């Protein structure tokens, strides 16, 4: 089989050999009746790692603090597979041998599964997102958040404020200080009742360590709706482990990667995209023309809709 290109899970663009990517592990949902969210069909693990595409479906040069936690989480829940009749495709998948290379290979051969709480098998896969696309979204996407009439700076009745990823990161030092203070970093033992209680609180509340009334953006963005995501690796658990071990720099890097995942997921929600493994893979097609036609058609449609909305709003003002 010759080399082939992957497909970016956000943009649909080709991913060529050596392309820098973010990699998100996925679990296939057993219940696909709820179509409201980007997680309708596949649930992503919200701690990505980084790699370069290696031309045959997998990656190389993997980095990122999430990777050991992800591999450990998959090993814990994976359904082991014995070597089948076809030794080239029915490969053995064992915990003792599981590493990032076997992860890619097992996914490629459809041999990697976990079980849900009812004992039903769930396929494990992954999706790559071009890093240049992810970086562009993180730099330029702005999320409008409702704050109350005349309390914001945009939207109807100035009821919304625009939140950027950079703005979220400005609140990171305060959040980390509160997190470490809450966990009493360096002063908590494994069997401490406080540690057990805090762990339970983090699972129940997401990672909202500063209370519901806090204006800290990190506190708001990492909280809630985590039930929609894969539990192959739990960001709360990984962060608690790193913070309590005093590995503040590594924990901070991990938290930023989690925030990136949440922000990209929000972008997918706003653009009606679904998490899924890359489609149309197996070729080296990389033509640009169709993408440009689609991008230009989309811009024209949005311009028409904006013009119609402006005309309607002008009529409303005249009637008042």
C-alpha positions as CSV (number, residue, x, y, z in Angstrom):
1,X,0.0,0.0,0.0
2,X,1.4,3.4,-1.0
3,X,1.6,6.5,1.1
4,X,-1.5,8.6,1.6
5,X,-2.7,11.8,3.2
6,X,-4.8,12.3,6.3
7,X,-7.7,14.7,6.5
8,X,-7.8,17.6,9.0
9,X,-10.8,17.0,11.3
10,X,-11.7,20.7,11.4
11,X,-10.9,22.2,8.0
12,X,-11.2,19.1,5.8
13,X,-7.8,20.0,4.3
14,X,-5.2,17.4,3.4
15,X,-2.5,16.5,5.9
16,X,0.8,15.7,4.0
17,X,3.9,13.9,5.2
18,X,5.7,15.9,7.9
19,X,2.7,18.2,8.6
20,X,2.5,19.3,12.3
21,X,-0.8,18.2,13.8
22,X,-2.7,18.0,17.0
23,X,-4.0,14.5,17.7
24,X,-7.3,13.8,19.5
25,X,-8.2,10.3,20.6
26,X,-11.9,9.5,20.0
27,X,-14.4,7.0,21.3
28,X,-17.4,6.1,19.1
29,X,-20.7,6.8,20.9
30,X,-23.0,3.9,21.3
31,X,-26.0,6.3,21.4
32,X,-26.1,8.5,18.4
33,X,-29.6,9.9,18.7
34,X,-28.6,13.3,20.3
35,X,-27.4,15.5,17.4
36,X,-27.2,18.8,19.2
37,X,-23.5,18.8,19.8
38,X,-20.2,18.3,18.0
39,X,-19.9,15.1,20.0
40,X,-23.0,13.5,18.4
41,X,-21.1,10.6,16.9
42,X,-17.6,10.5,18.5
43,X,-16.5,11.7,21.9
44,X,-13.0,13.3,21.9
45,X,-10.5,13.0,24.8
46,X,-10.0,16.6,25.7
47,X,-6.2,16.4,26.2
48,X,-4.6,16.4,22.8
49,X,-0.9,15.6,22.0
50,X,1.2,16.8,19.1
51,X,2.9,15.0,16.3
52,X,4.0,15.1,12.7
53,X,2.2,13.1,10.1
54,X,4.2,10.1,9.1
55,X,2.7,9.4,5.6
56,X,0.9,6.1,6.3
57,X,-1.9,7.1,8.6
58,X,0.1,7.5,11.9
59,X,2.4,10.1,13.4
60,X,5.9,10.5,14.6
61,X,7.9,12.8,16.9
62,X,5.0,12.9,19.4
63,X,5.2,15.5,22.2
64,X,2.9,17.0,24.9
65,X,2.2,16.3,28.6
66,X,-1.1,14.5,27.8
67,X,0.5,11.6,25.9
68,X,1.5,9.4,28.9
69,X,-1.9,10.0,30.5
70,X,-3.7,9.1,27.3
71,X,-1.8,5.9,26.7
72,X,-2.2,4.9,30.4
73,X,-6.0,5.6,30.2
74,X,-6.4,3.5,27.0
75,X,-4.4,0.6,28.5
76,X,-6.7,0.6,31.5
77,X,-9.9,0.2,29.5
78,X,-8.9,-1.5,26.3
79,X,-10.2,-4.9,25.2
80,X,-7.2,-7.0,24.6
81,X,-7.0,-8.8,21.2
82,X,-5.3,-12.1,20.4
83,X,-3.4,-12.6,17.2
84,X,-5.9,-13.6,14.5
85,X,-5.8,-15.7,11.4
86,X,-4.4,-12.9,9.3
87,X,-1.2,-11.9,11.1
88,X,-0.8,-8.8,9.1
89,X,-4.2,-7.3,9.9
90,X,-5.6,-9.3,12.8
91,X,-2.8,-8.0,15.0
92,X,-2.5,-8.7,18.7
93,X,-3.3,-5.8,21.0
94,X,-2.0,-6.3,24.5
95,X,-1.6,-4.0,27.4
96,X,2.0,-5.1,28.0
97,X,3.0,-4.0,24.5
98,X,0.8,-1.0,24.2
99,X,2.6,2.2,23.1
100,X,2.0,5.0,20.6
101,X,3.1,2.9,17.6
102,X,0.6,0.2,18.5
103,X,-2.0,2.8,19.1
104,X,-1.8,4.0,15.5
105,X,-1.5,0.4,14.1
106,X,-4.4,-0.9,16.2
107,X,-6.7,1.9,15.1
108,X,-5.7,1.4,11.4
109,X,-6.6,-2.3,11.7
110,X,-9.8,-1.6,13.6
111,X,-8.5,-3.6,16.6
112,X,-8.8,-1.0,19.4
113,X,-11.9,-1.0,21.6
114,X,-13.1,-0.1,25.1
115,X,-16.4,-0.8,26.9
116,X,-19.0,1.6,28.1
117,X,-20.7,1.4,31.5
118,X,-23.3,-1.1,30.1
119,X,-20.5,-3.3,28.7
120,X,-21.1,-2.3,25.1
121,X,-18.0,-2.2,22.9
122,X,-16.9,1.3,21.8
123,X,-14.3,1.7,19.0
124,X,-11.3,3.9,19.7
125,X,-9.9,6.0,16.9
126,X,-8.3,9.3,16.5
127,X,-8.4,12.5,14.4
128,X,-5.6,14.8,13.4
129,X,-6.1,18.6,13.2
130,X,-3.5,20.6,11.2
131,X,-1.6,22.7,13.7
132,X,-1.6,25.7,11.4
133,X,-5.4,25.5,11.3
134,X,-5.7,25.1,15.1
135,X,-3.3,28.0,15.7
136,X,-5.3,30.2,13.4
137,X,-8.5,29.4,15.1
138,X,-7.0,30.0,18.6
139,X,-5.7,33.4,17.4
140,X,-8.7,34.7,15.5
141,X,-11.9,33.0,16.7
142,X,-14.0,35.1,19.0
143,X,-16.8,33.7,21.1
144,X,-19.7,36.0,22.0
145,X,-20.9,35.3,25.5
146,X,-24.1,36.7,27.0
147,X,-23.5,39.0,30.0
148,X,-26.7,41.0,30.2
149,X,-28.4,43.9,28.5
150,X,-26.0,46.9,28.1
151,X,-23.4,45.0,30.0
152,X,-21.4,44.0,27.0
153,X,-19.8,45.5,23.9
154,X,-21.5,43.8,21.0
155,X,-24.7,42.0,19.9
156,X,-28.3,42.9,20.4
157,X,-28.7,45.5,23.2
158,X,-24.9,45.2,23.8
159,X,-25.7,42.1,25.8
160,X,-22.6,40.2,24.7
161,X,-18.9,40.3,25.2
162,X,-16.3,38.8,22.8
163,X,-14.0,36.3,24.4
164,X,-10.7,35.4,22.7
165,X,-8.4,32.6,23.6
166,X,-5.7,35.1,24.5
167,X,-8.2,36.7,26.9
168,X,-8.8,33.4,28.6
169,X,-5.1,32.8,29.1
170,X,-4.8,36.2,30.8
171,X,-6.8,34.6,33.7
172,X,-4.6,31.5,33.9
173,X,-2.2,32.7,36.7
174,X,-5.1,33.5,39.0
175,X,-6.7,30.1,38.3
176,X,-3.5,28.1,38.8
177,X,-2.8,30.0,42.1
178,X,-6.3,29.1,43.3
179,X,-5.9,25.5,42.2
180,X,-2.6,25.0,44.0
181,X,-3.9,26.8,47.1
182,X,-7.0,24.5,47.1
183,X,-4.9,21.4,46.7
184,X,-2.3,22.6,49.2
185,X,0.5,21.5,46.8
186,X,3.4,19.9,48.6
187,X,1.4,19.4,51.8
188,X,-1.1,16.7,50.8
189,X,-0.5,12.9,51.1
190,X,-2.1,10.3,48.9
191,X,-4.3,9.0,51.8
192,X,-5.3,12.4,53.0
193,X,-9.1,12.7,53.4
194,X,-8.9,16.2,51.9
195,X,-7.3,14.8,48.7
196,X,-10.0,12.3,48.3
197,X,-12.7,14.9,48.9
198,X,-11.1,17.3,46.4
199,X,-10.9,14.6,43.8
200,X,-14.6,13.9,44.1
201,X,-15.4,17.6,44.0
202,X,-13.4,18.0,40.8
203,X,-15.3,15.2,39.1
204,X,-18.7,16.6,40.2
205,X,-18.0,20.2,39.3
206,X,-15.6,19.7,36.4
207,X,-12.7,22.0,37.4
208,X,-14.7,25.0,38.7
209,X,-12.4,25.6,41.7
210,X,-13.3,29.3,42.1
211,X,-17.1,29.1,42.5
212,X,-20.0,29.8,40.2
213,X,-19.8,33.6,40.6
214,X,-16.2,33.9,39.6
215,X,-15.5,36.0,36.5
216,X,-12.2,34.1,35.9
217,X,-12.5,32.9,32.3
218,X,-10.3,29.7,32.8
219,X,-12.6,28.7,35.6
220,X,-15.6,29.1,33.3
221,X,-14.2,27.4,30.3
222,X,-13.0,24.2,31.9
223,X,-16.2,23.7,33.8
224,X,-19.4,21.8,32.8
225,X,-20.4,19.5,30.0
226,X,-17.5,17.2,30.4
227,X,-19.9,14.3,30.3
228,X,-20.0,14.7,26.5
229,X,-16.3,14.0,26.2
230,X,-14.4,10.7,26.3
231,X,-13.2,9.5,29.7
232,X,-10.1,7.8,28.3
233,X,-8.2,10.5,30.0
234,X,-9.7,12.8,32.6
235,X,-8.2,16.3,32.6
236,X,-9.2,16.8,36.2
237,X,-7.4,13.6,37.3
238,X,-4.2,14.4,35.3
239,X,-4.1,18.0,36.7
240,X,-4.5,16.9,40.3
241,X,-1.7,14.3,39.9
242,X,0.7,16.9,38.5
243,X,-0.3,19.7,40.8
244,X,0.0,17.5,44.0
245,X,3.4,16.3,42.7
246,X,4.5,19.9,42.5
247,X,5.0,19.8,38.7
248,X,3.5,23.2,38.2
249,X,5.0,23.9,34.8
250,X,3.9,20.6,33.3
251,X,0.4,21.0,34.9
252,X,0.2,24.5,33.4
253,X,1.1,23.2,29.9
254,X,-1.5,20.4,30.3
255,X,-4.1,22.9,31.3
256,X,-3.4,25.1,28.3
257,X,-3.8,22.1,26.0
258,X,-7.1,21.3,27.6
259,X,-8.2,24.9,27.1
260,X,-7.2,24.7,23.5
261,X,-9.3,21.5,23.1
262,X,-12.3,23.3,24.7
263,X,-11.9,26.3,22.5
264,X,-11.6,24.3,19.3
265,X,-14.6,22.3,20.4
266,X,-16.5,25.6,20.8
267,X,-15.5,26.6,17.3
268,X,-16.8,23.3,16.0
269,X,-20.1,23.9,17.8
270,X,-20.4,27.4,16.2
271,X,-19.6,26.1,12.7
272,X,-21.8,22.9,13.0
273,X,-19.0,20.4,12.7
274,X,-18.8,17.0,14.3
275,X,-15.8,15.2,15.9
276,X,-15.0,12.1,13.8
277,X,-12.0,10.3,12.3
278,X,-10.8,11.8,9.0
279,X,-12.8,10.9,6.0
280,X,-11.8,10.5,2.3
281,X,-8.4,9.1,3.3
282,X,-6.3,6.7,1.3
283,X,-5.2,9.0,-1.5
284,X,-2.8,11.9,-2.1
285,X,-5.4,14.3,-3.4
286,X,-4.5,17.9,-2.5
287,X,-6.2,20.1,-5.0
288,X,-7.0,23.7,-3.8
289,X,-9.7,24.8,-6.2
290,X,-12.7,23.2,-4.6
291,X,-11.8,24.5,-1.1
292,X,-11.5,28.0,-2.6
293,X,-14.9,27.8,-4.3
294,X,-16.5,26.6,-1.1
295,X,-14.8,29.3,1.0
296,X,-15.9,32.0,-1.4
297,X,-19.5,30.7,-1.7
298,X,-19.7,30.6,2.1
299,X,-18.5,34.2,2.4
300,X,-21.1,35.3,-0.2
301,X,-23.9,33.5,1.6
302,X,-22.9,35.1,4.9
303,X,-22.7,38.5,3.4
304,X,-26.2,38.1,1.9
305,X,-27.5,37.0,5.3
306,X,-25.8,39.9,7.1
307,X,-27.3,42.4,4.6
308,X,-30.8,41.0,5.1
309,X,-30.4,41.2,8.9
310,X,-29.2,44.8,8.7
311,X,-32.1,45.7,6.5
312,X,-34.5,44.1,9.0
313,X,-33.0,45.9,11.9
314,X,-33.2,49.2,10.1
315,X,-36.9,48.6,9.5
316,X,-37.4,47.8,13.2
317,X,-35.7,51.1,14.2
318,X,-37.9,53.1,11.8
319,X,-41.1,51.5,13.2
320,X,-40.1,52.4,16.7
